[in-house]
Amino acid sequence: MTSLSTHSSLACVSGFLTTFDILKKQQKVGSGAVILPNYCNSVIAKLRIAEKHLYGLLSFKEWTFATGSSNSTATSGNTIASTFPVTSPETEVTGDLDDFFINLRSSFEMFGQAINLVYLDPPLNENDVTFFGIVGLMKIRKPSALLTVHLDSFLNAQWFKDLKDFRECCYHQKNILWEISMKYSSVQATVYPQVLEILIPDNPFPNLPTYTKNRNVKNFCLPLFQSSVSVIDKSFGIIDAEVKNANKIPV
């Protein structure tokens, strides 16, 4: 996974901030839009926080439980799915999962604030702005056909619906009910459970979730993160081009 500290990860966001600085020096930025960099930097910050928690989840599979016992009779080398009772690691995984989904979804709310300041004149009060609300206004007022089409292209995608559902669950209802896949290995005549994968539920909402879709952090959470970074940066590329063409903010 490419770190967000690299220049190329969010190059279009950085490019737009450069354009903003130029227009501000030329006094071509409206008074309502002067706080725009705050929201652009918040987008970056939310994505970096999500990335940090994702790294924590990806490294979890390297841990082994040196203490504790299991009721399982599995022999060395057998792979099982279990909610093995652990203390600190279990809490850390739950926290990383919740913070990953919440901050990744929150990056889109910060993005919505930026759209509001670029395309609406006068802009909505920031307390009245939601990402889906701004997308709805973009469809009605049509200030940018290109950006609206781009937004529609991922709002209807399954990965974005999954992101919305998992964030909704851990923010408003309960922690994500994950499981771990383990393999028992013998080390110096002692059997230790070694984590293979963190399993993500098919649906986050049921109190008795299922895991039939074979979702784990690497094949489910990592693509969510990569898709979010990609569509947000592409959006800022569209915004940057339209701002340059209008030579002012709001456009």
C-alpha positions as CSV (number, residue, x, y, z in Angstrom):
1,M,0.0,0.0,0.0
2,T,1.4,3.4,-1.0
3,S,1.9,5.7,1.9
4,L,0.0,9.0,1.9
5,S,3.3,10.7,2.7
6,T,4.3,10.2,-0.9
7,H,3.6,13.2,-3.2
8,S,1.8,11.1,-5.8
9,S,-0.9,9.7,-3.5
10,L,-3.0,12.9,-3.4
11,A,-1.3,14.9,-6.1
12,C,-4.5,16.5,-7.3
13,V,-5.5,17.7,-3.8
14,S,-2.0,19.3,-3.5
15,G,-2.3,20.8,-7.0
16,F,-5.7,22.4,-6.1
17,L,-4.2,23.9,-2.9
18,T,-1.5,25.5,-5.0
19,T,-4.2,26.9,-7.4
20,F,-6.1,28.3,-4.4
21,D,-3.0,30.1,-3.1
22,I,-2.4,31.7,-6.4
23,L,-6.0,32.9,-6.7
24,K,-6.0,34.2,-3.1
25,K,-2.9,36.3,-3.8
26,Q,-4.8,37.7,-6.9
27,Q,-7.8,38.4,-4.6
28,K,-10.0,36.1,-6.7
29,V,-11.2,34.0,-3.7
30,G,-14.6,35.0,-2.2
31,S,-14.8,35.7,1.5
32,G,-16.9,32.6,2.1
33,A,-14.2,30.4,0.5
34,V,-11.1,31.5,2.4
35,I,-11.3,28.6,4.8
36,L,-11.3,26.1,1.9
37,P,-7.7,24.9,2.7
38,N,-8.9,23.8,6.1
39,Y,-11.3,21.3,4.6
40,C,-8.8,20.1,2.0
41,N,-6.2,19.5,4.7
42,S,-8.9,17.7,6.8
43,V,-9.5,15.4,3.8
44,I,-5.9,14.5,3.8
45,A,-5.8,14.1,7.6
46,K,-8.8,11.8,7.7
47,L,-7.3,9.6,5.1
48,R,-4.0,9.4,6.9
49,I,-5.7,8.5,10.1
50,A,-7.7,5.8,8.3
51,E,-4.4,4.5,6.8
52,K,-2.7,4.4,10.2
53,H,-5.5,2.1,11.6
54,L,-5.4,0.0,8.4
55,Y,-1.7,-0.6,8.9
56,G,-2.5,-1.7,12.5
57,L,-5.0,-4.2,11.2
58,L,-2.7,-5.5,8.5
59,S,0.1,-6.1,11.0
60,F,-2.3,-7.9,13.4
61,K,-1.9,-11.2,11.5
62,E,1.8,-11.2,12.6
63,W,0.9,-11.5,16.3
64,T,0.8,-14.7,18.2
65,F,-0.9,-15.2,21.6
66,A,1.8,-16.3,24.0
67,T,-0.7,-16.6,26.9
68,G,-4.2,-17.9,27.4
69,S,-5.8,-21.1,26.4
70,S,-8.5,-22.3,24.0
71,N,-11.2,-24.9,24.4
72,S,-10.4,-26.1,20.9
73,T,-8.9,-29.5,20.4
74,A,-7.3,-28.5,17.1
75,T,-3.8,-30.0,16.5
76,S,-0.8,-28.2,15.3
77,G,-1.2,-26.9,11.7
78,N,-5.0,-27.0,11.7
79,T,-6.7,-23.8,10.6
80,I,-9.9,-22.8,12.5
81,A,-12.2,-19.7,12.8
82,S,-12.5,-18.6,16.3
83,T,-13.3,-15.7,18.6
84,F,-10.2,-16.5,20.7
85,P,-10.4,-14.7,24.0
86,V,-7.7,-12.0,24.2
87,T,-7.5,-8.8,26.0
88,S,-5.4,-5.9,24.7
89,P,-5.1,-7.3,21.1
90,E,-8.9,-7.7,20.9
91,T,-9.5,-4.2,22.1
92,E,-6.9,-2.8,19.6
93,V,-8.4,-4.6,16.6
94,T,-11.9,-3.4,17.5
95,G,-10.6,0.2,17.9
96,D,-8.7,0.0,14.6
97,L,-11.7,-1.3,12.7
98,D,-14.0,1.3,14.0
99,D,-11.6,4.2,13.5
100,F,-10.7,3.0,10.0
101,F,-14.4,3.0,8.8
102,I,-15.3,6.2,10.7
103,N,-12.3,8.3,9.4
104,L,-12.4,6.9,5.9
105,R,-16.1,7.8,5.6
106,S,-15.5,11.2,7.3
107,S,-13.0,12.1,4.6
108,F,-16.0,12.3,2.2
109,E,-17.8,14.7,4.6
110,M,-14.7,17.0,4.5
111,F,-14.7,16.7,0.7
112,G,-18.4,17.7,0.7
113,Q,-17.4,20.9,2.6
114,A,-14.9,21.7,0.0
115,I,-17.4,21.2,-2.8
116,N,-19.8,23.5,-1.0
117,L,-17.2,26.4,-0.9
118,V,-16.1,25.9,-4.5
119,Y,-19.5,25.6,-6.3
120,L,-22.2,27.2,-4.2
121,D,-22.4,31.0,-4.0
122,P,-23.2,31.9,-1.3
123,P,-22.1,28.6,0.3
124,L,-24.3,26.7,2.8
125,N,-23.5,27.2,6.5
126,E,-21.0,24.5,7.3
127,N,-23.3,23.0,10.0
128,D,-25.9,22.4,7.2
129,V,-23.5,20.5,4.9
130,T,-23.5,16.8,4.5
131,F,-21.8,14.9,1.7
132,F,-25.0,13.4,0.3
133,G,-26.8,16.7,0.7
134,I,-24.2,18.5,-1.4
135,V,-24.3,15.8,-4.1
136,G,-28.0,16.3,-4.3
137,L,-27.6,20.0,-4.7
138,M,-25.0,19.5,-7.4
139,K,-27.6,17.4,-9.3
140,I,-30.2,20.1,-9.0
141,R,-28.1,23.3,-9.6
142,K,-25.7,21.6,-12.1
143,P,-22.7,23.8,-11.6
144,S,-20.4,21.1,-12.8
145,A,-21.8,18.3,-15.1
146,L,-18.3,16.6,-15.1
147,L,-18.0,16.4,-11.3
148,T,-21.6,15.3,-10.9
149,V,-21.1,12.4,-13.3
150,H,-17.9,11.4,-11.5
151,L,-19.7,11.5,-8.1
152,D,-22.5,9.3,-9.4
153,S,-20.0,6.8,-10.7
154,F,-18.8,5.8,-7.3
155,L,-21.8,6.7,-5.1
156,N,-23.6,3.8,-6.8
157,A,-20.6,1.4,-6.5
158,Q,-20.8,-1.5,-4.1
159,W,-17.6,-0.6,-2.3
160,F,-19.0,2.8,-1.4
161,K,-22.3,1.3,-0.2
162,D,-20.2,-1.1,2.0
163,L,-18.2,1.8,3.4
164,K,-21.4,3.6,4.2
165,D,-22.9,0.6,6.0
166,F,-19.9,-0.3,8.1
167,R,-19.4,3.2,9.2
168,E,-23.1,3.5,10.0
169,C,-22.9,0.4,12.2
170,C,-19.8,1.3,14.2
171,Y,-20.7,4.9,14.6
172,H,-24.4,4.6,15.5
173,Q,-25.0,1.0,16.6
174,K,-22.1,-1.3,17.7
175,N,-18.6,-2.3,17.1
176,I,-17.9,-4.4,14.0
177,L,-18.2,-8.1,15.1
178,W,-15.0,-9.5,13.6
179,E,-13.5,-12.9,14.0
180,I,-10.0,-14.3,13.5
181,S,-8.8,-17.2,11.5
182,M,-6.0,-19.0,13.5
183,K,-3.5,-21.9,13.1
184,Y,-2.1,-23.8,16.0
185,S,1.6,-24.3,16.0
186,S,3.8,-26.1,18.5
187,V,6.7,-24.1,19.9
188,Q,8.9,-25.8,22.4
189,A,6.2,-28.4,23.3
190,T,3.6,-25.7,23.8
191,V,0.7,-25.1,21.4
192,Y,0.2,-21.4,20.5
193,P,-2.6,-20.0,18.3
194,Q,-1.2,-17.8,15.5
195,V,-3.5,-15.3,13.7
196,L,-3.9,-15.9,10.0
197,E,-6.6,-13.3,9.1
198,I,-9.1,-10.9,10.6
199,L,-12.4,-11.9,9.2
200,I,-14.9,-9.1,8.3
201,P,-18.7,-9.9,8.5
202,D,-20.8,-10.2,5.4
203,N,-23.2,-7.6,6.9
204,P,-22.2,-5.4,9.8
205,F,-25.6,-5.0,11.4
206,P,-26.8,-8.5,12.6
207,N,-25.9,-9.5,16.2
208,L,-25.0,-13.0,14.8
209,P,-23.1,-12.1,11.7
210,T,-22.0,-14.6,9.0
211,Y,-18.6,-14.7,7.2
212,T,-19.5,-16.5,4.0
213,K,-18.1,-13.8,1.7
214,N,-14.5,-14.6,2.9
215,R,-13.8,-11.0,3.6
216,N,-10.6,-10.1,5.5
217,V,-8.7,-6.9,6.1
218,K,-6.5,-7.3,3.0
219,N,-9.2,-8.1,0.4
220,F,-11.9,-5.9,1.9
221,C,-10.6,-2.9,3.9
222,L,-7.5,-2.3,1.8
223,P,-9.5,-1.9,-1.5
224,L,-12.0,0.4,0.3
225,F,-9.1,2.7,1.3
226,Q,-7.5,2.6,-2.2
227,S,-10.8,3.4,-3.9
228,S,-11.5,6.3,-1.6
229,V,-8.1,7.8,-2.1
230,S,-8.5,7.4,-5.9
231,V,-11.9,8.9,-6.3
232,I,-11.3,11.8,-4.0
233,D,-8.0,12.7,-5.7
234,K,-9.6,12.4,-9.1
235,S,-12.5,14.7,-7.9
236,F,-10.0,17.4,-6.9
237,G,-8.4,17.1,-10.3
238,I,-11.7,17.9,-11.9
239,I,-12.3,20.8,-9.4
240,D,-8.8,22.2,-10.0
241,A,-9.3,22.2,-13.8
242,E,-12.7,24.0,-13.5
243,V,-11.4,26.5,-10.9
244,K,-8.5,27.3,-13.3
245,N,-10.9,27.8,-16.1
246,A,-13.2,30.1,-14.1
247,N,-10.1,31.8,-12.7
248,K,-12.0,32.4,-9.4
249,I,-13.5,30.7,-6.4
250,P,-16.4,30.1,-6.2
251,V,-16.5,29.2,-9.8
